[in-house]
Amino acid sequence: MNLFGCKRHFVRSMPLPIAIWIAFYLAACQPQVSDRANQPQPDAVSAAQPLAVGDSTGELTYEGQQRTYRLYTPKAYRPDRPPPLVLAFHGYGSQGKDLANGSGLNEVAEQKGFVVVYPDGIKRRWNPLNKMLTGVDDVGFVPALITHIKRNRAIDSRRVYATGVSNGGFLVQRLACETSSPIAAFASVVATLPSQLKDSCNPQTPVPMLMINGTDDQKVPWQGGNLGYGSILSVPGTIDFWQRYNNCPSSAPVKRLVGDRVEIARYPNCQGGSEVALVTLKGVGHVWPRGGSGPAALLNGSEEIWNFFQRHQLKQG
């Protein structure tokens, strides 16, 4: 039984819309891995003493629950030159360490000099919707986590970013909808916008959004629809939503091909300097792309995500 089907009988026995909201909480399993104003702004609490670089673990308490995470600090880290921070959310049934090991994001962090935190979801899952239905407030947990990391690492507050895969990608889409997000740009992998968020999604600032999706994804289908774990917008529908929200120009996107299986479409020059971008993985399923060689090669998803992130920062931290 797959990770969606194991809860389907429970969801169908409940009245809508509660069943749909709870289903999103349980949905989306772990994929396979295939001038002074522009200077970094340090936070009040920075690392006064030398810190260990590379992999580490940590924890914090939020709403009475112990929350754990993995942290990657590049060798180039210096408290007097605060780096960006990337939050990376794992898929359903997984943990932060799995995404750290499988995505290649640490390697990019080491090369480019940013910090990555991989938080662990309660019971290996994320709740991108209503706390009242599950008792877990993952949306509120995220800013608490950012504050916690800033107490242990000097971080540039204007360059905090969020990416997530599958169930973690749904959480990223929800975070992008928050009205006062401390996050500068977002990237979801094999995820779209839950239909229930469409009318309530109303951030107060433009939202740079990158999406990476496979056309043959059976768990988060390209065409969206009413699925066993709830209703989701299609990939094109989600891209259209963020284009319209960001008041992007109506001109055709800027397209780039990477081999035979990857097309990148950018919608730049949107309101406030934001942009929307879609990486289409042709004939590909539920994966975080890791590059490769030969006719089956894909792009390196972690590199593409960082290339997108580094073009954006908040106007103030």
C-alpha positions in Angstrom: 0.0 0.0 0.0 1.4 3.4 -0.9 1.8 6.3 1.4 -1.4 7.9 0.1 -3.5 4.8 0.1 -2.7 3.9 3.7 -5.0 6.7 4.9 -7.5 6.9 2.1 -10.2 4.8 3.7 -10.0 7.1 6.8 -10.3 10.2 4.7 -13.2 9.1 2.6 -15.2 8.2 5.7 -15.1 11.8 6.9 -17.3 14.7 5.8 -15.8 17.3 3.4 -14.1 19.7 3.6 -12.5 18.4 6.7 -11.3 15.2 5.0 -9.6 17.2 2.3 -7.8 19.4 4.7 -6.6 16.4 6.8 -5.6 14.5 3.7 -3.2 17.2 2.6 -1.5 16.9 5.9 -0.9 13.2 5.2 -0.2 13.6 1.5 2.8 13.5 -0.8 5.3 10.9 -0.1 9.1 11.1 -0.3 10.3 11.2 -3.9 13.2 9.3 -5.4 16.4 11.1 -5.7 17.7 11.0 -9.1 26.1 50.7 -1.8 25.5 49.7 1.8 21.9 48.8 1.2 23.1 45.8 -0.8 25.5 44.5 1.9 24.6 41.4 4.0 22.8 42.5 7.2 23.9 40.5 10.3 21.5 39.8 13.1 21.9 41.0 16.7 23.0 37.6 17.9 25.9 36.3 16.0 28.4 33.5 16.7 31.0 35.2 18.9 33.1 32.0 19.2 34.3 29.5 16.5 31.6 27.1 15.4 32.0 23.6 13.9 31.4 23.6 10.2 29.8 20.9 8.1 27.0 18.7 9.4 25.5 19.1 12.8 22.2 18.5 14.5 20.0 20.6 16.8 16.7 20.9 18.5 14.2 23.5 19.9 10.9 23.4 21.7 7.9 24.9 19.9 4.4 24.8 21.4 5.6 22.2 23.9 6.9 19.8 21.3 10.6 19.0 20.7 11.5 19.8 17.1 14.8 18.5 15.6 16.8 19.4 12.6 20.0 18.9 10.7 22.2 21.9 9.8 24.9 22.3 7.2 27.5 25.2 7.7 30.0 25.7 4.9 33.7 26.0 5.6 33.6 29.6 4.4 31.2 30.6 7.2 32.3 33.8 9.0 30.1 35.6 11.6 31.2 39.0 10.4 30.0 38.1 6.9 26.5 36.6 7.5 25.5 34.2 4.8 22.1 33.3 3.3 20.0 30.6 4.9 18.0 28.0 3.0 15.3 26.0 4.7 14.7 22.6 3.1 11.6 20.5 3.9 11.6 16.8 3.3 8.8 14.7 1.8 6.2 12.6 3.6 7.6 9.6 5.5 11.1 11.0 5.4 13.4 13.1 7.6 15.7 16.0 7.2 18.7 13.8 7.0 17.3 12.0 4.0 16.8 15.2 2.0 20.3 16.3 3.1 21.8 13.0 1.8 19.7 12.8 -1.3 19.4 16.2 -2.8 23.0 17.4 -3.2 22.1 20.7 -1.5 25.0 20.5 0.9 27.5 20.3 -1.9 26.0 23.5 -3.4 26.0 25.2 0.0 29.6 24.4 0.4 30.5 25.8 -3.1 28.3 28.9 -2.8 28.7 29.6 1.0 25.2 29.5 2.4 23.8 27.7 5.4 21.1 25.0 5.1 18.7 23.7 7.7 16.7 20.5 7.2 14.0 20.4 9.9 12.2 17.2 10.8 8.4 17.1 10.5 6.4 15.6 13.4 5.8 11.9 12.6 7.8 12.5 9.4 5.2 14.7 7.7 4.2 18.4 7.4 0.9 20.1 7.9 0.6 22.9 5.3 -3.0 23.7 6.3 -5.0 24.3 9.5 -3.5 23.6 12.9 -6.9 22.9 14.4 -7.3 19.7 12.3 -4.0 18.1 13.4 -2.7 19.9 16.4 0.6 20.7 14.6 1.3 24.2 13.6 4.1 23.8 11.0 3.4 27.2 9.4 4.0 28.9 12.8 7.0 26.7 13.5 8.9 28.0 10.5 9.5 31.6 11.7 10.4 30.2 15.1 12.9 27.9 13.5 14.5 30.9 11.6 14.8 32.9 14.8 16.4 29.9 16.5 19.0 29.4 13.8 19.8 33.1 13.9 20.7 32.7 17.6 23.3 30.1 16.6 24.5 31.4 13.3 24.9 34.9 11.9 22.4 35.0 9.0 21.6 37.7 6.5 18.0 38.3 7.3 17.2 39.6 3.8 18.4 36.3 2.2 16.4 33.6 3.8 14.8 31.1 1.4 12.6 28.0 1.5 12.5 24.9 -0.7 10.7 21.6 -0.2 9.9 18.4 -1.9 6.5 16.7 -2.3 4.7 17.1 1.1 7.4 19.6 2.0 6.8 21.4 -1.3 3.1 21.8 -0.4 4.3 23.5 2.8 6.5 25.8 0.8 3.5 26.8 -1.3 1.6 27.6 1.9 4.5 29.6 3.3 4.5 31.7 0.1 0.9 32.6 0.9 1.7 34.1 4.3 1.1 37.8 4.7 4.4 38.7 6.5 6.8 36.0 5.5 10.5 36.5 6.5 11.4 34.5 3.4 12.7 36.1 0.2 12.0 33.4 -2.4 10.5 30.0 -2.7 11.0 26.8 -4.6 8.8 23.7 -4.6 9.8 20.4 -6.1 7.1 17.9 -7.3 4.3 19.9 -5.6 1.6 22.5 -6.6 -0.8 24.8 -4.8 -3.5 23.1 -2.8 -6.9 24.2 -4.2 -8.1 25.2 -0.8 -5.4 27.9 -0.5 -6.2 29.6 -3.8 -8.8 32.0 -2.4 -7.1 32.7 0.9 -3.6 33.1 -0.4 -2.8 36.8 0.0 0.8 37.7 0.8 1.5 41.4 1.1 4.6 41.4 -1.1 5.5 39.9 -4.4 6.5 36.2 -4.3 9.4 34.9 -6.3 8.4 31.3 -7.0 10.3 28.4 -8.8 8.6 25.1 -9.4 10.2 21.9 -10.6 7.8 19.2 -11.8 7.7 16.0 -13.9 5.1 15.6 -16.6 4.7 11.9 -15.7 4.4 12.3 -11.9 1.7 9.9 -10.7 1.7 11.2 -7.1 1.4 14.9 -7.8 0.0 14.8 -11.3 0.8 17.6 -13.8 -2.9 18.1 -14.5 -3.8 18.3 -10.8 -7.3 17.5 -9.8 -9.3 15.8 -7.0 -7.0 13.1 -5.8 -7.0 10.6 -2.9 -5.1 13.1 -0.7 -7.1 16.2 -1.7 -7.6 18.7 -4.5 -4.6 20.4 -6.1 -4.1 22.9 -8.9 -2.4 21.8 -12.0 1.2 22.7 -12.6 0.3 25.3 -15.3 -2.6 26.5 -13.1 -0.2 27.1 -10.2 2.3 28.9 -12.4 -0.6 31.0 -13.7 -1.7 31.8 -10.2 1.7 33.2 -9.2 2.1 35.1 -12.5 -1.2 36.9 -11.9 -0.5 37.5 -8.2 2.9 39.0 -9.1 1.6 41.1 -12.0 4.0 39.5 -14.4 4.1 40.9 -18.0 1.8 39.1 -20.4 4.7 38.5 -22.8 5.8 34.9 -23.6 8.2 33.3 -21.1 12.0 33.2 -21.6 12.7 29.5 -22.4 15.8 27.5 -22.2 16.4 23.8 -23.0 18.7 21.6 -21.0 19.3 18.5 -23.1 16.3 16.6 -24.3 14.3 16.3 -21.1 14.4 19.6 -19.4 12.7 22.9 -20.3 13.1 26.0 -18.1 10.5 28.8 -18.6 11.1 32.1 -16.8 8.6 34.9 -16.3 10.8 37.8 -15.2 10.3 41.5 -14.6 7.2 41.0 -12.3 6.1 43.4 -9.7 8.8 44.4 -7.2 11.5 42.6 -9.2 9.9 39.2 -8.5 9.8 36.4 -11.1 8.1 33.0 -11.6 9.9 30.1 -13.2 9.0 26.5 -14.1 11.4 23.6 -14.7 9.6 21.0 -16.7 11.0 17.5 -16.5 9.7 15.7 -19.6 8.6 12.2 -19.1 9.8 12.2 -15.5 8.0 11.2 -12.4 8.2 12.1 -8.7 11.9 12.9 -8.3 14.3 15.6 -7.1 16.6 15.9 -10.2 20.3 15.3 -9.6 21.8 15.8 -13.0 23.5 12.9 -14.7 24.8 12.3 -18.1 23.7 10.7 -21.4 20.2 10.9 -23.0 18.4 10.4 -19.6 20.3 13.3 -18.0 18.4 15.9 -16.0 19.6 19.2 -14.5 20.9 19.5 -11.0 17.9 20.7 -9.1 19.8 22.0 -6.1 22.0 24.2 -8.4 19.0 25.5 -10.2 17.2 26.3 -7.0 20.2 28.3 -5.7 20.6 30.1 -9.0 17.0 31.2 -8.6 17.3 32.2 -4.9 20.4 34.3 -5.3 18.6 36.7 -7.7 16.2 37.7 -4.8 16.4 39.3 -1.4 14.0 41.2 0.8 14.2 44.9 0.8 14.8 44.9 4.5 15.4 42.1 7.0 
